[in-house]
Amino acid sequence: MLTHRPDGAAVEEVFVNSNPQSTLKLGQARGVILLAAARTGMDVGEYAARLVKKAIVGVGNADKAQVHAMVSRLLPGAKIAGSDAADALAVAITHAHHVASARRMA
């Protein structure tokens, strides 16, 4: 984090997965991200998965392939290493749009 000096961070809100191990790992990863952001004093946006899908694809029930395809269109030339990377980029894009909108409204 200190190398690139980001001015914001974003995470997906917690959801309950059918696999308890996956849910636990997700919670641990979120905890590390939130701690790292808090230590630098940066604000963190948290977005529900349905909101991210709606912001990126236009519908809240989009599947992973649709999210990946749209992220590829929004970030031409980016090499997106799988659906998890596309999901992370979708959260970042959603956050960037929300921050920009909030600034315009202020």
Rosetta silent file (secondary structure, phi, psi, omega in degrees, C-alpha in Angstrom):
SEQUENCE: MLTHRPDGAAVEEVFVNSNPQSTLKLGQARGVILLAAARTGMDVGEYAARLVKKAIVGVGNADKAQVHAMVSRLLPGAKIAGSDAADALAVAITHAHHVASARRMA
SCORE:     score description
SCORE:     0.000 S_00000001
   1 L     0.000  -40.210 -175.521    0.000    0.000    0.000 S_00000001
   2 L   -70.869  -25.149  179.282    2.731    2.476    0.854 S_00000001
   3 L   -66.588  -42.476 -173.734    4.460    2.014   -2.501 S_00000001
   4 L   -97.490  -15.122  177.828    1.480    3.148   -4.573 S_00000001
   5 L    52.684   57.494  177.340   -0.155    5.592   -2.117 S_00000001
   6 L   -66.325  152.971  178.202   -3.839    4.922   -2.909 S_00000001
   7 L  -105.013    5.189  177.898   -6.294    7.524   -1.683 S_00000001
   8 L  -166.075  166.098  177.785   -9.159    5.114   -1.177 S_00000001
   9 E  -145.194  159.888  179.058  -10.154    1.487   -0.892 S_00000001
  10 E  -146.612  145.185  177.522  -13.302   -0.522   -1.458 S_00000001
  11 E  -137.380  158.591  174.449  -14.577   -3.918   -0.409 S_00000001
  12 E   -81.049  142.929  176.639  -17.645   -5.988   -1.027 S_00000001
  13 L   -63.896  156.068 -179.748  -20.049   -6.229    1.901 S_00000001
  14 L   -67.327  138.532  172.565  -20.103   -9.518    3.785 S_00000001
  15 L  -133.531  153.859 -179.340  -22.472  -12.157    2.507 S_00000001
  16 L   -89.892  119.328 -179.674  -23.152  -15.609    3.888 S_00000001
  17 L   -90.564  157.351  177.718  -21.837  -18.281    1.590 S_00000001
  18 L   -71.834  -17.832  178.833  -23.121  -21.858    1.569 S_00000001
  19 L  -103.178  111.162 -177.244  -19.550  -22.964    2.327 S_00000001
  20 H   -59.773  -34.497  179.024  -18.555  -21.928    5.885 S_00000001
  21 H   -63.396  -42.993  179.154  -14.824  -22.181    5.069 S_00000001
  22 H   -64.552  -40.915  179.344  -15.206  -19.726    2.183 S_00000001
  23 H   -63.148  -42.272  178.658  -17.200  -17.350    4.364 S_00000001
  24 H   -63.259  -45.614  179.594  -14.511  -17.477    7.056 S_00000001
  25 H   -63.671  -39.210  177.270  -11.710  -16.831    4.549 S_00000001
  26 H   -61.925  -44.175  178.777  -13.661  -13.922    3.058 S_00000001
  27 H   -62.314  -39.964  178.430  -14.092  -12.422    6.525 S_00000001
  28 H   -65.907  -43.327  179.613  -10.382  -12.762    7.254 S_00000001
  29 H   -63.300  -44.247  177.982   -9.407  -11.134    3.955 S_00000001
  30 H   -60.635  -40.898  179.744  -11.833   -8.245    4.558 S_00000001
  31 H   -60.498  -43.237  178.694  -10.409   -7.794    8.059 S_00000001
  32 H   -63.847  -44.442 -179.926   -6.869   -7.456    6.720 S_00000001
  33 H   -63.073  -46.892 -179.259   -7.977   -4.968    4.062 S_00000001
  34 H   -64.038  -38.328  177.601   -9.983   -2.887    6.543 S_00000001
  35 H   -65.263  -46.828 -179.602   -7.094   -2.889    9.044 S_00000001
  36 H   -61.045  -41.754  178.784   -4.544   -1.841    6.417 S_00000001
  37 H   -66.620  -42.742 -179.523   -6.797    0.972    5.233 S_00000001
  38 H   -62.982  -36.616 -179.375   -7.527    2.131    8.785 S_00000001
  39 H   -66.339  -24.551  178.286   -3.814    2.258    9.603 S_00000001
  40 H   -96.338   -7.977  179.251   -3.281    4.732    6.771 S_00000001
  41 L    82.806    7.732 -178.806   -6.404    6.729    7.621 S_00000001
  42 L   -80.253  151.035  176.172   -8.034    6.178    4.247 S_00000001
  43 L   -77.410  148.210  179.534  -11.769    5.865    3.824 S_00000001
  44 E  -122.749  127.343  173.810  -13.158    2.535    2.700 S_00000001
  45 E   -89.741  139.209  176.883  -16.269    2.128    0.590 S_00000001
  46 E  -121.649  129.209 -173.757  -18.340   -0.997    1.161 S_00000001
  47 E  -131.731  136.159  175.346  -20.721   -2.161   -1.551 S_00000001
  48 L   -68.422  147.188 -178.952  -23.245   -4.983   -1.769 S_00000001
  49 H   -56.825  -40.622  179.858  -22.593   -7.439   -4.590 S_00000001
  50 H   -63.713  -37.338  178.536  -25.958   -6.610   -6.196 S_00000001
  51 H   -67.024  -41.166  178.392  -25.121   -2.898   -6.217 S_00000001
  52 H   -61.812  -46.894 -179.888  -21.743   -3.574   -7.866 S_00000001
  53 H   -61.665  -40.499  179.255  -23.377   -5.744  -10.535 S_00000001
  54 H   -66.566  -39.947  179.863  -26.019   -3.101  -11.176 S_00000001
  55 H   -67.181  -35.308 -175.085  -23.369   -0.370  -11.434 S_00000001
  56 H   -90.465  -46.619 -173.508  -21.202   -2.359  -13.841 S_00000001
  57 L  -100.258  -30.608 -178.086  -23.658   -4.434  -15.892 S_00000001
  58 L   109.192  -10.238  176.622  -26.938   -2.625  -15.290 S_00000001
  59 L  -136.087  142.249 -176.348  -28.701   -5.437  -13.465 S_00000001
  60 L   -76.107  -10.942 -179.676  -28.184   -6.674   -9.916 S_00000001
  61 L  -109.400   24.972  178.859  -28.429  -10.357  -10.790 S_00000001
  62 L   -62.358  148.915  177.244  -25.677  -10.413  -13.443 S_00000001
  63 L   -91.437  172.499 -176.180  -23.476  -13.492  -13.494 S_00000001
  64 H   -58.863  -37.431 -179.514  -19.685  -13.565  -13.243 S_00000001
  65 H   -64.651  -38.969  179.032  -19.226  -13.841  -17.006 S_00000001
  66 H   -66.831  -41.546  178.247  -21.291  -10.686  -17.579 S_00000001
  67 H   -62.614  -46.836 -179.977  -19.303   -8.765  -14.957 S_00000001
  68 H   -58.690  -45.425 -178.869  -16.017   -9.961  -16.487 S_00000001
  69 H   -62.838  -42.931 -178.304  -17.137   -8.946  -19.984 S_00000001
  70 H   -70.716  -39.564  176.732  -18.220   -5.483  -18.906 S_00000001
  71 H   -61.191  -39.426  177.078  -15.068   -4.840  -16.865 S_00000001
  72 H   -61.123  -37.366  178.362  -13.070   -5.824  -19.959 S_00000001
  73 H   -72.219  -37.376 -178.975  -15.010   -3.224  -21.960 S_00000001
  74 H   -74.376  -26.958 -179.839  -14.588   -0.544  -19.303 S_00000001
  75 L  -122.274   66.737 -176.883  -10.853   -1.205  -18.973 S_00000001
  76 L   -61.016  138.203  179.883   -9.704   -1.950  -22.541 S_00000001
  77 L    90.319  -14.502  178.913   -6.220   -3.356  -22.712 S_00000001
  78 L   -74.941  137.654  175.698   -6.230   -4.540  -19.088 S_00000001
  79 L   -92.462  108.656 -175.374   -5.223   -8.157  -18.576 S_00000001
  80 L  -100.972  112.803 -173.756   -7.845   -9.502  -16.172 S_00000001
  81 L   -85.252   70.274  173.459   -6.696  -12.731  -14.538 S_00000001
  82 L    96.004  176.026 -173.982  -10.003  -14.517  -14.019 S_00000001
  83 H   -70.727  -31.136  178.099  -13.407  -13.813  -12.550 S_00000001
  84 H   -66.188  -40.435  177.276  -12.139  -12.953   -9.050 S_00000001
  85 H   -65.577  -40.094  177.877   -9.910  -10.225  -10.503 S_00000001
  86 H   -63.593  -40.386  177.614  -12.837   -8.953  -12.581 S_00000001
  87 H   -62.396  -43.758  179.508  -15.007   -8.854   -9.443 S_00000001
  88 H   -63.361  -42.830  177.943  -12.337   -6.875   -7.567 S_00000001
  89 H   -65.571  -35.649  177.805  -12.001   -4.422  -10.441 S_00000001
  90 H   -63.090  -40.484  176.956  -15.791   -4.087  -10.578 S_00000001
  91 H   -64.051  -42.711  179.590  -15.830   -3.084   -6.893 S_00000001
  92 H   -63.762  -42.435  178.773  -13.044   -0.552   -7.562 S_00000001
  93 H   -63.654  -44.065  177.892  -14.895    0.919  -10.554 S_00000001
  94 H   -58.528  -45.040  179.714  -18.108    1.161   -8.520 S_00000001
  95 H   -62.371  -45.453  179.922  -16.228    2.942   -5.745 S_00000001
  96 H   -59.332  -41.611  178.934  -14.601    5.374   -8.179 S_00000001
  97 H   -66.131  -41.843 -179.597  -18.008    6.236   -9.641 S_00000001
  98 H   -66.809  -40.324  178.583  -19.578    6.721   -6.203 S_00000001
  99 H   -64.723  -44.174  179.330  -16.706    8.940   -5.011 S_00000001
 100 H   -62.582  -41.722  178.949  -16.885   11.036   -8.188 S_00000001
 101 H   -64.907  -42.314  179.921  -20.648   11.434   -7.835 S_00000001
 102 H   -63.447  -39.309  178.181  -20.340   12.427   -4.174 S_00000001
 103 H   -64.509  -41.123  179.718  -17.719   15.058   -5.055 S_00000001
 104 H   -65.729  -33.672 -177.231  -19.941   16.536   -7.752 S_00000001
 105 H   -79.528  -20.986 -176.389  -22.886   16.721   -5.382 S_00000001
 106 L   -77.234    0.000    0.000  -20.882   18.383   -2.581 S_00000001
